[in-house]
Amino acid sequence: ELSEFGKSISGKEINLDLIEEVTPDVIKKWKKGKKFRKYDIHAPVPKLYGAKRHFVSESITKGKRIWLDLGFKEMSGAKTQTSFWNFDALFTAQDHPVRELHDTFYIKNKKGKLPNKKIVEKVKTAHEKGISNSKGWNYTWNEEEAKKVVLRTHTTCISAITLSKLDLSKLPAKFFTIGRNFRNETIDWSHGFEFNQSEGIVIDKNANFRHLTAYLKDFAEKMGFKKIRIQPA
């Protein structure tokens, strides 16, 4: 409500000719006796809420910082990949259910390029006959199927690409990635068609299972999960 003084001057024309701000003209043409308008710095004003990062972005940034502090180098790659890198290079059979349309998003009418023939031949042999004491899948591997382009269903395809380009003179080495993936899921309160995944690979002759569990525990604890249980499965 207006104060009594406010009521007494309400509706009256007031011309005090006060200075609102300091400008070059005010300084140049200063007149003695001129007064500045008074401001109440305690007067209430509208609240401004500054922008802040989305909590998912904050989590990703935090996760990256943890892996970098552990001595890992970041891997990166496109969200669209050939079926070769997304499935074949990871020994997923070409008739496996996860490669069906109801599980994976395919880019219509697009064919991707395969890597060099040496890598392709090794993957083909692994699928058809097996290598390193494996029996393989015992079927005829189809190169055209491997060229199909998909929205990556996991970040492990990035690990596969990184391993294929590995500089053996720079070992041991540790790599990580945190990236978005896509799967043709039925959407409900706990499922979407995209999610973020973190993973890492360590190439070291002296690495063992205890190193693996230590990395996993350290990452989880630094992300805020203090109670961790690792069990065989």
N, C-alpha and C positions, 0 to 999 in steps of 0.2 A: 504494500500500500504506500501511497505518497505520504511523505512527512508533512508536518504543518507548514514548513518553509516551502516545500514543493507545491502544496496547494495554493500558497500565497502568490506564487509566480506562474502557476499553470495558466496557459492561454495567453500570456503576455509576450510581446516581442522583445527578445533580448539580443542585443548586439554589442558584445564586449570587444569585438575585433581582436580575438586572441590568436596567437600563432599556433597552428596545429602540428607543424613539423619543421625541422631545421633543413633548409635547402641552401644552395649557393646564393640564390637571390636574397634570401633573408640575411645572410651574413654580409653580402655586399651592400645592401640598402638598410642596414640596421638603424632603427630609430630608438632613441632613448625613451624609456618608459613603456615600451611594448612588453606585453606579458604572454607567456606560454600557457596554453590550456593545461589544467591539472588532470592527471589520470589516476584512478584508484586501481593500483595493481592487485588488490585483493578482491576486486569485483568478479562475480562468477561469469565464466565464459563457457561456450560449448566445448565438450571434451573431444579431443582428437585421438583416434586410435591408429597408431602407426602400423604399417604392414609387417608381417612376420612370416617366416618360412612355414610351409605345410609340415605337419609332424612326420609324414613319410619322407619328405626331402631331408628333414633334420636327421632322421634315422639313417638314411643312406650316407649322408655326409659323415656321421659319427662312425658308421661301419667302415667306411673307406679309411678314415683316420686310424682306426684300430689295426687294420691290415698293414697299412703303410708303416706304422710304428713297430710292427712285428717283422719288418724287413721285406715285405712282399712288394712286387711291382704290379701295377694295374694293367689288366688286359681290357681291350675294348673290341667291339664288333657290331656289325649291322643287325637290326632287329629282323630283317628278312634274310634267310639263309637257304641254300640249296638243301634238298633232302639228303644229299651226299654227306654234308657236314652235320646236319641235324640228326640223322639216323644211321646212314650206312657206315660212316667212319667210326661210329660208336657200337658197331656190330649189332644193330637192330635189323632183324630180318625184314625183307621187303613185303612180306605178307603178315607182319605183326599187326595186331589190332590198333595199336597207338597211331599207326599211319593212316587210319581210316578218316574220312571226312568228319565223323562225329566226335573225333578227338583232336584233330589238327586243322588249323586254318591254312588253306592253300591259296596262292595268288593265281587267279584265273588267267589262262592263256600266256603264261610266262615260263620260260626255260632259263635256267642259270648255267654258268660255265663251271666245268669241273676243273680241279687242280691238275698238276702235271701227270703225265701217263704213269710214272713210276708209283705214285701214291694210289692212283686209281686201280692199277693192276694188283697192288698189295691188298687193297680192300676187297676187290673182286675175288681174289684167291682165298682170302679169309672167309668170305661168305660161301663160296662154292665148295672148297676142299678143306679149308682150315689151315692154320699155320701155328707154329710153336706148340705142337701136340694137340691142337684143337681139331675137332672133326668138321667144323664149319656147319653150315645150314643145309648143305647138299641140295642145292637148287641152282638154276641158271640165273645169275645176277643180271639185272636189266639196267643198262646205263641211262636210258631215257627216264626211268623211274627216279633215278638219283638226281636228275636235272630239275625236277619239280621244285618250285620255290615256295617256301612256307614262312609263316610268322614263327620265329623260333619258339620251341616249346620248353626250352631250358637254356641255361648259359653254358652247359657243358660243351656245346658246339664251339664256343670261343676257346675253351681249353684245348680242344682237338686241333683247331687251326693254329694255336700258339705252339703246340708240340710239333706240328708239321714243319714249322719254320724255326725250330730251336737251334740256336748257335751252340754247338757242343763245346766250343772253346770257352764259353762263359758259364759253365756249370761249376758248382751247384747253383740252382736258381729257384726262386719262389714267386708265384704269380697268383693274383686274385682278380675277381670281377664281381660287381654287384650290378645286375641289370634286369630289365623288364622282359617278361615272357608272356606268351599267349597260348591258351588252350580252349578248345570248344566245349566249355563246361556249361551245365545247366545252372543258370544264375539263381541263387537264393540268398538268404541272410548271411551265410558264411562263405559263399563262393562267388567269384567274379570270373571274367574271361581273361584277366591279366593279373600278374603278380610279380613281385620282385624276388630275385634269388641271389644268394651270395655263395661263392665257392672259390676254392683255391687249389693249386697243384704245387707240389714240392718235388723237385728233381735233385736227388742227393743220394749217393751210395750209402751214406751213413744214416739216412732217415729210417725210422722204424715206427711201430704202432703207437708207442708211447709219445712220440712227437705229435702224431695225429691227434690223439686224445688231448694233449696239452694245448694244441692250437685251438681245438674246438671249445675246450673249457675256458681258455683265456678270452676268446672272442665273446662267448655267451656271457661271461661274468662282467666284461667291460660294457656290454650292451644292457646290463642291468639285471641279468638272471643269475641269482646267487646260488639257488639250489639246482644242481645239475646231476643227472644220473646217466651214465653210459653203460648200456648192456648189450650183450651179443644178440644178433637177430639174423 
